[in-house]
Amino acid sequence: MSTNTNNPPRYALITGAAGGIGRALVQEFVANGYAVIATDLSPQPADLACAHYLQADLARTVSDEAYGQSILAQVKNIVAPHGLHALVNNAAIQILGGADSLTRADWQQTLHVNLLAPFFLAQALLPELEAAQGSIVNISSIHARLTKKNFVAYATSKAALSGMTRAMAVDLGPRVRVNAIEPAAIETEMLKSGFDGKDALYAQLEQCHPVGRIGLPVEVAKCVINLVQDGMPFLHGACLALDGGISGCLLDPD
Ligand SMILES: NC(=O)c1ccc[n+]([C@@H]2O[C@H](COP(=O)([O-])OP(=O)(O)OC[C@H]3O[C@@H](n4cnc5c(N)ncnc54)[C@H](O)[C@@H]3O)[C@@H](O)[C@H]2O)c1
């Protein structure tokens, strides 16, 4: 990695980097010249190239302060003295269960990974983000606004993440921009495997979206990179629907 002072590195921290969308985010940021610090609960995928990879449990960064500090110290050490240009809070878990069955452990894990880890990462890295005039992008979900049965914990966490995005923009003012993306279905390996052998159902899912297909991980990644680049300084506290138009659909029978 170049540390040429004429061309100082621009650092991006991307969580959930080993997942379907996370991998596309890492590739997009690397392609745009960022020194990517990728992090995930899982080990580094063999084919995922990035400047730094930290294997870390985000839920534990919330519940165990000493552990959280040790992870953050590694990030701070890497980005010094350049600061952090982008924090992309992408990691999430989706524990399915209805109002009758969700446990305290389900709620704790969901809120720690999907909501509190993004908050405490942002809080701890504010000095580095400010130093680089960086910005935060939270990967929320269409479930922040529209949901379905058995998504109570996940949908609540994403609604809170979008709300936190707006509130932090107000709270931080001009210091660090904070935005969110609310994607609808995105074609990750996990999503495709859920439809293995169910081609008709998959085609139905595609046709639910006015664009006639579901989204691609690279489309999320391109949206994120546009949000953090210098051309969007007035975009602050926004929660952008990236959903092929599905959130405009009223499904009442004709
Ligand atoms: N795929 C979709 O259709 C879709 C739609 C809307 C929003 N999203 C959002 O996009 C983001 C990425 O989703 P994805 O589809 O790539 O999912 P994914 O499951 O492929 O990736 C999520 C990653 O988060 C990591 N993770 C989970 N718990 C963790 C923990 N405790 N510590 C550290 N890392 C942890 C996982 O290891 C995984 O690599 C999520 O925020 C998700 O809510 C996805």
The ligand as an ORCA input file, in Angstrom:
! r2SCAN-3c Opt
* xyz 0 1
  N     -29.209     -9.557      0.933
  C     -30.319     -8.828      0.976
  O     -31.298     -9.125      0.297
  C     -30.377     -7.584      1.844
  C     -31.462     -6.719      1.690
  C     -31.526     -5.568      2.479
  C     -30.533     -5.286      3.386
  N     -29.492     -6.147      3.518
  C     -28.452     -5.782      4.486
  O     -27.207     -5.812      3.836
  C     -26.179     -6.133      4.783
  C     -25.360     -7.293      4.272
  O     -26.227     -8.409      4.082
  P     -25.813     -9.709      3.246
  O     -26.991    -10.092      2.454
  O     -24.503     -9.516      2.587
  O     -25.736    -10.767      4.451
  P     -24.612    -11.832      4.798
  O     -25.211    -12.689      5.860
  O     -24.097    -12.471      3.557
  O     -23.458    -10.932      5.414
  C     -23.518    -10.435      6.735
  C     -22.122    -10.564      7.327
  O     -22.179    -10.057      8.674
  C     -21.334    -10.880      9.441
  N     -21.712    -10.892     10.857
  C     -22.829    -11.395     11.407
  N     -22.752    -11.334     12.735
  C     -21.555    -10.776     13.032
  C     -20.876    -10.483     14.240
  N     -21.387    -10.784     15.451
  N     -19.660     -9.901     14.161
  C     -19.095     -9.617     12.972
  N     -19.674     -9.904     11.780
  C     -20.896    -10.485     11.829
  C     -21.519    -12.289      8.874
  O     -20.411    -13.129      9.211
  C     -21.640    -12.023      7.386
  O     -20.408    -12.164      6.713
  C     -26.910     -6.429      6.094
  O     -26.917     -5.264      6.888
  C     -28.319     -6.756      5.641
  O     -29.266     -6.489      6.668
  C     -29.390     -7.289      2.775
*
